[in-house]
Amino acid sequence: LKVEELTAVSARLNTEIKNHEKEVAENQAALDKATAIREKQLAEFNAEEKDLLESISALKSAVTVLSKHNGASAFLQLPRSRMLGVAATLQNELSKHASLLQGVLTRSERKAAASFVQAPEDYFDAAPTFKQSYAPQSGEIFGILRQMKETFESNLSASQKEEMANQKAYEDLKAAKEDEIAAGQAQIEAKTSELADTDEKNAQSKVDVEDTKASLSADEQFLMMLKEKCSMTDKEWEERQKTRQLE
């Protein structure tokens, strides 16, 4: 190839290498951003899962306590410490997961829960005069606790499914970006090698051009001297040569 053609190839390769480097950098930046988002999502999920598992466990215990003391006579056997524990669990979960329970409990259920939290003894009073009233009230609290537990379990299941989908989406994106980055780097390496070869050939071609010019110049000088010699006698030629040597 001629010097002009090799120079054009070199310029094209330089541009293509820069474009590939830009693409690789953009893909790496996109992967880094996706990784940061995934790490944040995972941390949030882990915290939410831990919190919900703790809440579900606490509500299960509260439900178990009440279910063991179901019925009018059984409620009389409920220890005060257990009763206060159930009230504390209910109060804590209502406060901690207020947004999650929005729309889950009716106004009357919220009112019953608030009354129970304020005075749990009224719901499990051992006095004979309360025997007919506390059983349905305690049943309502039992229902509220179960409803809250089921809500948290449903939410946990949805969060776990969402986490699996997010992880799968990230893994797919990561694989695609890594393939694009690898392909871009392979192009950079191949074209950098081709560029080095092109530049070497171009440098050699420039040397060859200079050598050719020098060779033509020497040939031209020889032809001029030949013409000059032909137009002179031998003696004149010898004189001319001597004069040139003196100069």
Short mmCIF file of the C-alpha atoms (twelve columns), coordinates in Angstrom:
data_MODEL
# 
_entry.id   MODEL 
# 
loop_
_atom_site.group_PDB 
_atom_site.id 
_atom_site.type_symbol 
_atom_site.label_atom_id 
_atom_site.label_alt_id 
_atom_site.label_comp_id 
_atom_site.label_asym_id 
_atom_site.label_seq_id 
_atom_site.Cartn_x 
_atom_site.Cartn_y 
_atom_site.Cartn_z 
_atom_site.pdbx_PDB_model_num 
ATOM 1   C CA . LEU A 1   0.000   0.000   0.000   1 
ATOM 2   C CA . LYS A 2   1.042   3.591   -0.645  1 
ATOM 3   C CA . VAL A 3   1.924   5.997   2.181   1 
ATOM 4   C CA . GLU A 4   -1.368  7.914   1.687   1 
ATOM 5   C CA . GLU A 5   -3.422  4.716   1.945   1 
ATOM 6   C CA . LEU A 6   -1.542  3.481   5.025   1 
ATOM 7   C CA . THR A 7   -1.956  6.898   6.693   1 
ATOM 8   C CA . ALA A 8   -5.715  6.741   6.033   1 
ATOM 9   C CA . VAL A 9   -5.909  3.203   7.480   1 
ATOM 10  C CA . SER A 10  -3.960  4.366   10.559  1 
ATOM 11  C CA . ALA A 11  -6.355  7.311   11.099  1 
ATOM 12  C CA . ARG A 12  -9.399  5.033   10.738  1 
ATOM 13  C CA . LEU A 13  -7.992  2.505   13.225  1 
ATOM 14  C CA . ASN A 14  -7.214  5.263   15.756  1 
ATOM 15  C CA . THR A 15  -10.816 6.512   15.535  1 
ATOM 16  C CA . GLU A 16  -12.267 2.987   15.833  1 
ATOM 17  C CA . ILE A 17  -10.071 2.204   18.861  1 
ATOM 18  C CA . LYS A 18  -11.237 5.413   20.596  1 
ATOM 19  C CA . ASN A 19  -14.888 4.520   19.863  1 
ATOM 20  C CA . HIS A 20  -14.404 0.996   21.265  1 
ATOM 21  C CA . GLU A 21  -12.706 2.414   24.378  1 
ATOM 22  C CA . LYS A 22  -15.664 4.788   24.869  1 
ATOM 23  C CA . GLU A 23  -18.162 1.896   24.485  1 
ATOM 24  C CA . VAL A 24  -16.222 -0.275  26.966  1 
ATOM 25  C CA . ALA A 25  -16.115 2.603   29.485  1 
ATOM 26  C CA . GLU A 26  -19.874 3.208   29.075  1 
ATOM 27  C CA . ASN A 27  -20.668 -0.505  29.516  1 
ATOM 28  C CA . GLN A 28  -18.434 -0.694  32.596  1 
ATOM 29  C CA . ALA A 29  -20.111 2.409   34.063  1 
ATOM 30  C CA . ALA A 30  -23.561 0.880   33.416  1 
ATOM 31  C CA . LEU A 31  -22.483 -2.379  35.083  1 
ATOM 32  C CA . ASP A 32  -21.028 -0.508  38.085  1 
ATOM 33  C CA . LYS A 33  -24.267 1.481   38.457  1 
ATOM 34  C CA . ALA A 34  -26.401 -1.690  38.221  1 
ATOM 35  C CA . THR A 35  -24.148 -3.396  40.794  1 
ATOM 36  C CA . ALA A 36  -24.511 -0.481  43.215  1 
ATOM 37  C CA . ILE A 37  -28.319 -0.537  42.806  1 
ATOM 38  C CA . ARG A 38  -28.382 -4.332  43.318  1 
ATOM 39  C CA . GLU A 39  -26.279 -4.071  46.482  1 
ATOM 40  C CA . LYS A 40  -28.651 -1.384  47.834  1 
ATOM 41  C CA . GLN A 41  -31.715 -3.481  46.929  1 
ATOM 42  C CA . LEU A 42  -30.218 -6.558  48.582  1 
ATOM 43  C CA . ALA A 43  -29.353 -4.668  51.778  1 
ATOM 44  C CA . GLU A 44  -32.905 -3.262  51.929  1 
ATOM 45  C CA . PHE A 45  -34.412 -6.704  51.302  1 
ATOM 46  C CA . ASN A 46  -32.238 -8.354  53.968  1 
ATOM 47  C CA . ALA A 47  -33.288 -5.730  56.509  1 
ATOM 48  C CA . GLU A 48  -36.975 -6.021  55.544  1 
ATOM 49  C CA . GLU A 49  -36.875 -9.844  55.578  1 
ATOM 50  C CA . LYS A 50  -35.200 -9.891  59.005  1 
ATOM 51  C CA . ASP A 51  -37.755 -7.411  60.357  1 
ATOM 52  C CA . LEU A 52  -40.762 -9.307  58.957  1 
ATOM 53  C CA . LEU A 53  -39.451 -12.683 60.161  1 
ATOM 54  C CA . GLU A 54  -39.061 -11.238 63.661  1 
ATOM 55  C CA . SER A 55  -42.585 -9.750  63.517  1 
ATOM 56  C CA . ILE A 56  -44.093 -13.025 62.226  1 
ATOM 57  C CA . SER A 57  -42.305 -14.951 64.974  1 
ATOM 58  C CA . ALA A 58  -43.581 -12.556 67.650  1 
ATOM 59  C CA . LEU A 59  -47.154 -12.715 66.323  1 
ATOM 60  C CA . LYS A 60  -46.983 -16.530 66.092  1 
ATOM 61  C CA . SER A 61  -46.023 -16.647 69.759  1 
ATOM 62  C CA . ALA A 62  -48.872 -14.281 70.672  1 
ATOM 63  C CA . VAL A 63  -51.370 -16.333 68.631  1 
ATOM 64  C CA . THR A 64  -50.090 -19.537 70.256  1 
ATOM 65  C CA . VAL A 65  -50.510 -18.040 73.733  1 
ATOM 66  C CA . LEU A 66  -54.112 -17.020 73.010  1 
ATOM 67  C CA . SER A 67  -55.015 -20.235 71.165  1 
ATOM 68  C CA . LYS A 68  -53.933 -22.303 74.194  1 
ATOM 69  C CA . HIS A 69  -56.270 -20.237 76.350  1 
ATOM 70  C CA . ASN A 70  -59.211 -20.205 74.002  1 
ATOM 71  C CA . GLY A 71  -62.647 -20.527 75.541  1 
ATOM 72  C CA . ALA A 72  -64.179 -18.815 78.582  1 
ATOM 73  C CA . SER A 73  -62.720 -21.098 81.235  1 
ATOM 74  C CA . ALA A 74  -59.271 -21.309 79.650  1 
ATOM 75  C CA . PHE A 75  -58.871 -17.524 79.553  1 
ATOM 76  C CA . LEU A 76  -59.025 -17.495 83.325  1 
ATOM 77  C CA . GLN A 77  -55.741 -19.435 83.360  1 
ATOM 78  C CA . LEU A 78  -53.812 -16.899 81.223  1 
ATOM 79  C CA . PRO A 79  -50.918 -15.573 83.358  1 
ATOM 80  C CA . ARG A 80  -50.700 -11.778 83.652  1 
ATOM 81  C CA . SER A 81  -47.138 -11.728 82.268  1 
ATOM 82  C CA . ARG A 82  -48.276 -13.582 79.116  1 
ATOM 83  C CA . MET A 83  -51.228 -11.255 78.722  1 
ATOM 84  C CA . LEU A 84  -48.977 -8.183  78.987  1 
ATOM 85  C CA . GLY A 85  -46.551 -9.806  76.546  1 
ATOM 86  C CA . VAL A 86  -49.307 -10.231 73.949  1 
ATOM 87  C CA . ALA A 87  -50.372 -6.603  74.461  1 
ATOM 88  C CA . ALA A 88  -46.769 -5.407  74.058  1 
ATOM 89  C CA . THR A 89  -46.363 -7.442  70.852  1 
ATOM 90  C CA . LEU A 90  -49.586 -6.042  69.410  1 
ATOM 91  C CA . GLN A 91  -48.637 -2.450  70.298  1 
ATOM 92  C CA . ASN A 92  -45.118 -2.857  68.897  1 
ATOM 93  C CA . GLU A 93  -46.257 -4.384  65.587  1 
ATOM 94  C CA . LEU A 94  -49.061 -1.856  65.089  1 
ATOM 95  C CA . SER A 95  -46.563 0.960   65.584  1 
ATOM 96  C CA . LYS A 96  -43.634 -0.540  63.638  1 
ATOM 97  C CA . HIS A 97  -45.701 -1.638  60.618  1 
ATOM 98  C CA . ALA A 98  -48.355 1.080   60.554  1 
ATOM 99  C CA . SER A 99  -47.937 1.684   56.802  1 
ATOM 100 C CA . LEU A 100 -48.009 -2.044  55.999  1 
ATOM 101 C CA . LEU A 101 -51.220 -2.482  57.997  1 
ATOM 102 C CA . GLN A 102 -52.901 0.518   56.352  1 
ATOM 103 C CA . GLY A 103 -56.250 -0.682  55.034  1 
ATOM 104 C CA . VAL A 104 -55.808 -4.164  56.528  1 
ATOM 105 C CA . LEU A 105 -57.549 -3.580  59.853  1 
ATOM 106 C CA . THR A 106 -60.985 -1.991  60.064  1 
ATOM 107 C CA . ARG A 107 -61.642 1.037   62.252  1 
ATOM 108 C CA . SER A 108 -63.426 -1.113  64.849  1 
ATOM 109 C CA . GLU A 109 -60.506 -3.583  64.879  1 
ATOM 110 C CA . ARG A 110 -58.018 -0.762  65.415  1 
ATOM 111 C CA . LYS A 111 -60.199 0.585   68.224  1 
ATOM 112 C CA . ALA A 112 -60.376 -2.875  69.850  1 
ATOM 113 C CA . ALA A 113 -56.591 -3.314  69.497  1 
ATOM 114 C CA . ALA A 114 -55.972 0.115   71.074  1 
ATOM 115 C CA . SER A 115 -58.319 -0.712  73.978  1 
ATOM 116 C CA . PHE A 116 -56.613 -4.046  74.549  1 
ATOM 117 C CA . VAL A 117 -53.133 -2.432  74.518  1 
ATOM 118 C CA . GLN A 118 -54.253 0.186   77.070  1 
ATOM 119 C CA . ALA A 119 -55.979 -2.294  79.424  1 
ATOM 120 C CA . PRO A 120 -55.333 -5.962  78.546  1 
ATOM 121 C CA . GLU A 121 -56.728 -7.041  81.941  1 
ATOM 122 C CA . ASP A 122 -60.225 -5.948  80.856  1 
ATOM 123 C CA . TYR A 123 -60.174 -8.560  78.112  1 
ATOM 124 C CA . PHE A 124 -59.146 -11.405 80.395  1 
ATOM 125 C CA . ASP A 125 -60.883 -10.433 83.635  1 
ATOM 126 C CA . ALA A 126 -61.502 -13.356 85.978  1 
ATOM 127 C CA . ALA A 127 -64.493 -11.773 87.697  1 
ATOM 128 C CA . PRO A 128 -67.708 -13.775 87.102  1 
ATOM 129 C CA . THR A 129 -69.580 -10.659 85.982  1 
ATOM 130 C CA . PHE A 130 -67.277 -10.382 82.928  1 
ATOM 131 C CA . LYS A 131 -67.481 -14.019 81.851  1 
ATOM 132 C CA . GLN A 132 -69.981 -13.328 79.085  1 
ATOM 133 C CA . SER A 133 -68.207 -10.215 77.773  1 
ATOM 134 C CA . TYR A 134 -64.515 -11.041 77.657  1 
ATOM 135 C CA . ALA A 135 -64.721 -14.198 75.502  1 
ATOM 136 C CA . PRO A 136 -65.884 -12.465 72.264  1 
ATOM 137 C CA . GLN A 137 -63.512 -9.536  72.923  1 
ATOM 138 C CA . SER A 138 -60.526 -11.844 73.367  1 
ATOM 139 C CA . GLY A 139 -61.620 -13.692 70.218  1 
ATOM 140 C CA . GLU A 140 -61.459 -10.401 68.319  1 
ATOM 141 C CA . ILE A 141 -57.887 -9.768  69.521  1 
ATOM 142 C CA . PHE A 142 -57.006 -13.323 68.503  1 
ATOM 143 C CA . GLY A 143 -58.424 -12.619 65.018  1 
ATOM 144 C CA . ILE A 144 -56.542 -9.311  64.736  1 
ATOM 145 C CA . LEU A 145 -53.226 -10.968 65.617  1 
ATOM 146 C CA . ARG A 146 -53.803 -13.746 63.063  1 
ATOM 147 C CA . GLN A 147 -54.774 -11.218 60.408  1 
ATOM 148 C CA . MET A 148 -51.604 -9.203  61.066  1 
ATOM 149 C CA . LYS A 149 -49.475 -12.365 60.931  1 
ATOM 150 C CA . GLU A 150 -51.013 -13.409 57.606  1 
ATOM 151 C CA . THR A 151 -50.479 -9.886  56.203  1 
ATOM 152 C CA . PHE A 152 -46.788 -9.989  57.162  1 
ATOM 153 C CA . GLU A 153 -46.383 -13.508 55.741  1 
ATOM 154 C CA . SER A 154 -47.981 -12.428 52.465  1 
ATOM 155 C CA . ASN A 155 -45.761 -9.338  52.322  1 
ATOM 156 C CA . LEU A 156 -42.657 -11.409 53.074  1 
ATOM 157 C CA . SER A 157 -43.526 -13.851 50.284  1 
ATOM 158 C CA . ALA A 158 -44.004 -10.963 47.812  1 
ATOM 159 C CA . SER A 159 -40.684 -9.402  48.894  1 
ATOM 160 C CA . GLN A 160 -38.851 -12.707 48.466  1 
ATOM 161 C CA . LYS A 161 -40.302 -13.172 44.974  1 
ATOM 162 C CA . GLU A 162 -39.358 -9.584  44.073  1 
ATOM 163 C CA . GLU A 163 -35.829 -10.162 45.373  1 
ATOM 164 C CA . MET A 164 -35.470 -13.294 43.233  1 
ATOM 165 C CA . ALA A 165 -36.698 -11.375 40.160  1 
ATOM 166 C CA . ASN A 166 -34.305 -8.464  40.895  1 
ATOM 167 C CA . GLN A 167 -31.370 -10.858 41.315  1 
ATOM 168 C CA . LYS A 168 -32.222 -12.673 38.059  1 
ATOM 169 C CA . ALA A 169 -32.550 -9.363  36.178  1 
ATOM 170 C CA . TYR A 170 -29.186 -8.198  37.550  1 
ATOM 171 C CA . GLU A 171 -27.444 -11.466 36.636  1 
ATOM 172 C CA . ASP A 172 -28.808 -11.241 33.068  1 
ATOM 173 C CA . LEU A 173 -27.677 -7.614  32.750  1 
ATOM 174 C CA . LYS A 174 -24.274 -8.423  34.262  1 
ATOM 175 C CA . ALA A 175 -23.704 -11.305 31.832  1 
ATOM 176 C CA . ALA A 176 -24.721 -9.130  28.845  1 
ATOM 177 C CA . LYS A 177 -22.517 -6.205  29.903  1 
ATOM 178 C CA . GLU A 178 -19.532 -8.476  30.612  1 
ATOM 179 C CA . ASP A 179 -19.909 -10.002 27.118  1 
ATOM 180 C CA . GLU A 180 -20.064 -6.520  25.559  1 
ATOM 181 C CA . ILE A 181 -17.024 -5.374  27.552  1 
ATOM 182 C CA . ALA A 182 -15.035 -8.496  26.578  1 
ATOM 183 C CA . ALA A 183 -16.003 -8.070  22.894  1 
ATOM 184 C CA . GLY A 184 -14.995 -4.392  23.007  1 
ATOM 185 C CA . GLN A 185 -11.658 -5.170  24.638  1 
ATOM 186 C CA . ALA A 186 -10.985 -7.884  22.034  1 
ATOM 187 C CA . GLN A 187 -11.661 -5.318  19.284  1 
ATOM 188 C CA . ILE A 188 -9.319  -2.824  20.962  1 
ATOM 189 C CA . GLU A 189 -6.527  -5.415  21.213  1 
ATOM 190 C CA . ALA A 190 -6.971  -6.587  17.600  1 
ATOM 191 C CA . LYS A 191 -7.092  -3.062  16.185  1 
ATOM 192 C CA . THR A 192 -4.196  -1.849  18.353  1 
ATOM 193 C CA . SER A 193 -2.125  -4.706  16.929  1 
ATOM 194 C CA . GLU A 194 -3.299  -3.864  13.394  1 
ATOM 195 C CA . LEU A 195 -2.479  -0.197  14.002  1 
ATOM 196 C CA . ALA A 196 1.058   -1.003  15.154  1 
ATOM 197 C CA . ASP A 197 1.568   -3.143  12.023  1 
ATOM 198 C CA . THR A 198 0.106   -0.407  9.776   1 
ATOM 199 C CA . ASP A 199 2.283   2.308   11.340  1 
ATOM 200 C CA . GLU A 200 5.374   0.113   10.919  1 
ATOM 201 C CA . LYS A 201 4.564   -0.492  7.257   1 
ATOM 202 C CA . ASN A 202 3.868   3.224   6.798   1 
ATOM 203 C CA . ALA A 203 7.233   4.171   8.324   1 
ATOM 204 C CA . GLN A 204 8.990   1.667   6.044   1 
ATOM 205 C CA . SER A 205 7.105   2.980   3.015   1 
ATOM 206 C CA . LYS A 206 8.245   6.525   3.821   1 
ATOM 207 C CA . VAL A 207 11.863  5.295   4.037   1 
ATOM 208 C CA . ASP A 208 11.442  3.496   0.697   1 
ATOM 209 C CA . VAL A 209 10.070  6.674   -0.900  1 
ATOM 210 C CA . GLU A 210 13.072  8.670   0.349   1 
ATOM 211 C CA . ASP A 211 15.474  5.974   -0.909  1 
ATOM 212 C CA . THR A 212 13.751  6.005   -4.304  1 
ATOM 213 C CA . LYS A 213 14.018  9.786   -4.475  1 
ATOM 214 C CA . ALA A 214 17.707  9.621   -3.559  1 
ATOM 215 C CA . SER A 215 18.286  6.911   -6.152  1 
ATOM 216 C CA . LEU A 216 16.500  8.911   -8.862  1 
ATOM 217 C CA . SER A 217 18.523  11.982  -7.959  1 
ATOM 218 C CA . ALA A 218 21.806  10.039  -8.337  1 
ATOM 219 C CA . ASP A 219 20.665  8.608   -11.695 1 
ATOM 220 C CA . GLU A 220 19.682  12.060  -12.920 1 
ATOM 221 C CA . GLN A 221 23.116  13.458  -12.007 1 
ATOM 222 C CA . PHE A 222 24.816  10.600  -13.798 1 
ATOM 223 C CA . LEU A 223 22.745  11.202  -16.954 1 
ATOM 224 C CA . MET A 224 23.566  14.920  -16.905 1 
ATOM 225 C CA . MET A 225 27.251  14.173  -16.630 1 
ATOM 226 C CA . LEU A 226 26.936  11.637  -19.430 1 
ATOM 227 C CA . LYS A 227 25.282  14.156  -21.724 1 
ATOM 228 C CA . GLU A 228 27.918  16.717  -20.835 1 
ATOM 229 C CA . LYS A 229 30.743  14.267  -21.615 1 
ATOM 230 C CA . CYS A 230 29.229  13.358  -24.955 1 
ATOM 231 C CA . SER A 231 29.248  16.993  -26.025 1 
ATOM 232 C CA . MET A 232 32.947  17.480  -25.196 1 
ATOM 233 C CA . THR A 233 36.201  16.038  -26.421 1 
ATOM 234 C CA . ASP A 234 38.184  13.823  -24.105 1 
ATOM 235 C CA . LYS A 235 40.616  16.623  -23.419 1 
ATOM 236 C CA . GLU A 236 37.876  19.095  -22.554 1 
ATOM 237 C CA . TRP A 237 36.258  16.539  -20.297 1 
ATOM 238 C CA . GLU A 238 39.523  15.943  -18.434 1 
ATOM 239 C CA . GLU A 239 39.997  19.670  -17.966 1 
ATOM 240 C CA . ARG A 240 36.459  20.036  -16.679 1 
ATOM 241 C CA . GLN A 241 36.995  17.223  -14.166 1 
ATOM 242 C CA . LYS A 242 40.246  18.790  -12.937 1 
ATOM 243 C CA . THR A 243 38.517  22.152  -12.487 1 
ATOM 244 C CA . ARG A 244 35.701  20.490  -10.485 1 
ATOM 245 C CA . GLN A 245 38.239  18.786  -8.287  1 
ATOM 246 C CA . LEU A 246 39.996  22.101  -7.605  1 
ATOM 247 C CA . GLU A 247 36.661  23.697  -6.748  1 
# 
